[in-house]
Amino acid sequence: LAAVDLRVETGQGGSVPRTLVAIASEARRRAIDEDAEIDEFWCVFDVEWPRNHPGLDEAVKAAHANGIQLAISNPCFELWLILHFQDHAARLDNKQARRLRRQFDGSSDKGLQTARYMPLLAKAARRAAELDTRHQQDGTAFPHDNPSSGMHRLLAAVQPPSR
């Protein structure tokens, strides 16, 4: 059996990648000091194309240096939601991604209708992995890997292996 402790950090710059990585790094240090049985720490955030989050590169470097796994969506999390419904390989900015997401679920905010998305999770994960493969083959590296989403790696880490 596995347990997942999910924390959403907001306030005082809590949604900025650099701050999220710092919070996760501190939590990991505390867990190590306390001999907690925690295998992985993850941060989920966006690139925010066309204007990347400030300190994005530093956040990624700090995450790698501190053993924090990353699930980054480029340009934004809405791409991950789009991948539930269709392949998407063309570059997007945040506005385009939000508009396209709205076409699929009618939502205009950050909420989701889980009943619509959950049955399509495996398709979204496959599509996101295919985007990773495409970027690897053409030599496109972060943060220029628009579109991409690392959510499939996070899902793989928390889902039990299939039998």
SULURMO-V553036 format. One line per field, one symbol per residue. ss: DSSP state (h for helix, s for strand, l for the rest). A space follows every 10 residues. Layout:
ss: ???
//
This chain:
ss: llllllllll llllllhhhh hhhhhhhhhh hhhlllllll ssssssllll lllllhhhhh hhhhhllsss ssssllhhhh hhllllllll lllhhhhhhh hhhhhlllll lllhhhhhhh hhhhhhhhhh hhhhhhhhll lllllllssl hhhhhhhhll lll
//
